[in-house]
Amino acid sequence: MQVKSRHHLRSDAVSDVEDTLEDQLGVSPDGDTYERVEFEDTDWEVVLIDGEPQVAYFDEEPFVTVRGANAYGPNRRVVTVDAGAISFVSDGADVMRPGITEATEDISPDDLVVIAEESHGKVLAVGRARVDGADMAGKEGKVVDSLHHVGDDLYEFSG
């Protein structure tokens, strides 16, 4: 991914990002430097916190990246998948009901969510919910659209 522009965030923009992540996920990023990076060949924009790509903008909304989620350990908007779903989710597949073991109750349709595996709690992907958290688990149907996952270009990007 070719970097188009890179600039430090003003303190009010840093506060906006921090407040949004606290409200959505219950996490408090704490860094000395915040830089916003735009790319030539993709719509992704990333916020580097102390040089690490920990926040990205998905449809103009700041949210943790897979790396950021694993660094901060969110306790809200979390969808947990079983071992059988790990390889699919890690390859960018959308999340289907049968692979879900649990989801936090605070999830509403169109919310950004983190997708974690059940045995170690590691985040594998970020997606957009199609249904409420209470309706995630079940027998059939796609419930989360994958937006970013382990091993994609955003995951591999280093500041």
VENHU-V929784 format. One record per pair of residues at least 12 apart in sequence whose ideal C-beta (glycine too) atoms are under 10 Angstrom apart, sorted by the first residue. I is the first residue (numbers start at 1). GAP is how many residues later the second one is. If there is no record, write none. Layout:
I;GAP
I;GAP
This chain:
1;36
1;38
1;39
1;40
1;41
1;43
1;45
1;152
1;153
1;155
1;156
2;37
2;38
2;39
2;40
3;34
3;35
3;36
3;37
3;43
3;154
3;156
4;33
4;34
4;35
4;36
4;37
4;38
4;41
5;31
5;32
5;33
5;34
5;35
5;40
6;29
6;30
6;31
6;32
6;40
6;42
6;153
7;28
7;29
7;30
7;31
8;25
8;26
8;27
8;28
8;40
9;24
9;25
9;26
9;27
9;38
9;39
9;40
10;24
11;23
13;21
13;23
13;34
13;49
14;15
14;17
14;19
14;20
14;33
14;35
16;46
17;12
17;17
17;19
17;30
17;32
17;37
17;38
17;40
17;45
17;46
18;12
18;13
18;16
18;31
18;37
18;44
19;43
20;35
20;41
20;42
20;43
21;33
21;34
21;41
21;42
21;43
21;47
21;51
21;53
22;54
23;53
24;37
24;38
24;39
24;40
24;50
24;52
24;53
24;82
24;87
24;88
24;89
24;90
25;38
25;39
25;43
25;44
25;47
25;48
25;49
25;50
25;51
25;52
25;53
25;79
25;81
25;87
25;88
25;89
26;46
26;47
26;48
26;49
26;50
26;51
26;52
26;78
26;80
27;27
27;37
27;41
27;42
27;44
27;45
27;46
27;47
27;48
27;49
28;44
29;18
29;20
29;21
29;25
29;26
29;35
29;39
29;42
29;43
30;19
30;20
30;42
31;16
31;17
31;18
31;19
31;20
31;21
31;23
31;24
32;17
32;18
32;19
33;15
33;16
33;17
33;18
33;126
34;13
34;14
34;15
34;16
34;20
34;21
35;12
35;13
35;14
35;15
35;16
35;18
35;124
36;12
36;19
36;21
36;26
37;16
37;19
37;120
37;122
38;19
39;114
39;115
39;118
41;112
42;111
42;112
42;115
43;14
43;15
43;16
43;17
44;12
44;13
44;14
44;21
44;103
44;104
44;108
44;109
44;110
44;113
45;12
45;13
45;15
45;17
46;19
46;22
46;108
46;111
46;113
47;15
47;17
47;18
47;21
47;112
48;109
48;110
48;111
49;18
49;19
49;22
49;23
49;110
50;109
51;107
51;108
52;13
52;15
52;16
52;19
52;106
52;107
53;12
53;13
53;14
53;15
53;101
53;102
53;103
53;104
53;105
53;106
54;12
54;13
54;14
54;15
54;16
54;17
54;18
54;105
55;12
55;13
55;17
56;12
56;56
56;70
56;91
56;92
56;98
56;101
58;54
58;68
58;69
58;70
58;89
58;90
59;51
59;53
59;69
59;88
61;50
61;51
61;67
62;50
63;14
63;48
63;49
63;50
63;51
63;63
63;65
63;84
63;85
64;13
64;48
64;50
64;59
64;62
64;84
65;49
65;58
65;61
65;83
65;87
65;89
65;90
65;92
66;24
66;48
66;49
66;50
66;56
66;57
66;58
66;59
66;60
66;82
66;83
66;84
66;85
66;86
66;88
66;89
67;56
67;81
67;83
67;87
67;88
67;90
67;91
68;46
68;55
68;58
69;44
69;45
69;46
69;47
69;53
69;54
69;55
69;56
69;57
69;79
70;44
70;46
70;51
70;52
70;53
70;54
70;80
71;52
72;42
72;51
73;41
73;43
73;48
73;50
74;30
74;39
74;40
74;42
74;49
75;29
75;31
76;28
76;29
76;30
76;31
76;35
76;37
76;38
76;57
77;26
77;27
77;29
77;30
77;31
77;34
77;35
77;36
77;37
77;49
77;52
77;56
78;24
78;25
78;26
78;28
78;29
78;35
78;36
78;37
78;38
78;43
78;45
78;55
79;16
79;20
79;21
79;22
79;23
79;24
79;25
79;28
79;34
79;35
79;36
79;37
79;44
79;45
79;46
79;48
79;50
79;54
79;57
79;58
79;64
79;65
80;19
80;20
80;21
80;22
80;23
80;24
80;34
80;35
80;36
80;37
80;38
80;39
80;41
80;56
80;57
81;14
81;15
81;17
81;18
81;19
81;20
81;21
81;22
81;34
81;35
81;36
81;37
81;43
81;44
81;55
81;63
82;16
82;17
82;18
82;19
82;20
82;35
82;36
82;37
83;16
83;18
83;34
83;35
83;36
84;14
84;15
85;13
85;14
85;15
85;16
85;30
85;32
85;33
85;39
86;13
86;29
86;31
86;32
86;33
86;36
86;38
86;64
87;37
88;36
88;37
88;58
88;61
89;26
89;27
89;28
89;34
89;35
89;36
89;38
89;55
89;57
89;60
89;61
90;25
90;27
90;32
90;34
90;35
90;56
90;59
90;60
90;61
90;62
90;65
91;33
91;34
91;55
91;58
91;59
91;60
91;61
92;32
92;33
92;35
92;54
92;55
92;56
92;57
92;58
92;59
92;60
93;32
93;49
93;51
93;53
93;56
94;31
94;33
94;34
94;36
94;48
94;49
94;50
94;51
94;52
94;53
95;18
95;20
95;29
95;30
95;32
95;34
95;35
95;41
95;47
95;48
95;49
95;50
95;51
96;42
96;43
96;44
96;45
96;46
96;47
96;48
97;34
97;38
97;39
97;40
97;41
97;42
97;43
97;44
97;45
97;46
97;47
98;39
98;40
98;41
98;42
98;43
99;16
99;19
99;38
99;44
99;45
100;15
100;18
100;33
100;36
100;37
100;38
100;43
100;44
101;15
101;16
101;17
101;35
101;36
102;14
102;16
102;31
102;34
102;35
103;12
103;26
103;28
103;29
103;30
103;31
103;32
103;33
103;34
103;40
103;41
104;29
104;30
104;32
105;27
105;28
105;29
105;31
106;26
106;27
106;28
107;22
107;24
107;25
107;26
107;27
107;28
107;29
107;36
107;37
108;21
108;23
108;24
108;25
109;19
109;20
109;21
109;22
109;23
109;24
109;26
109;34
110;18
110;19
110;20
110;21
110;35
111;16
111;17
111;18
111;19
111;21
111;22
111;33
112;14
112;15
112;16
112;17
112;32
112;35
112;36
113;12
113;13
113;14
113;15
113;16
113;20
113;23
113;30
113;31
113;32
113;34
114;12
114;13
114;30
114;34
115;12
115;29
115;31
115;33
115;34
122;28
123;26
123;27
124;22
124;25
124;26
124;27
125;19
125;21
125;22
125;23
125;24
125;25
125;26
125;27
125;30
126;18
126;20
126;21
126;22
126;23
126;28
126;29
127;16
127;17
127;18
127;19
127;20
127;21
127;22
128;16
128;17
128;18
128;19
129;14
129;15
129;16
130;12
130;13
130;14
130;15
131;12
131;13
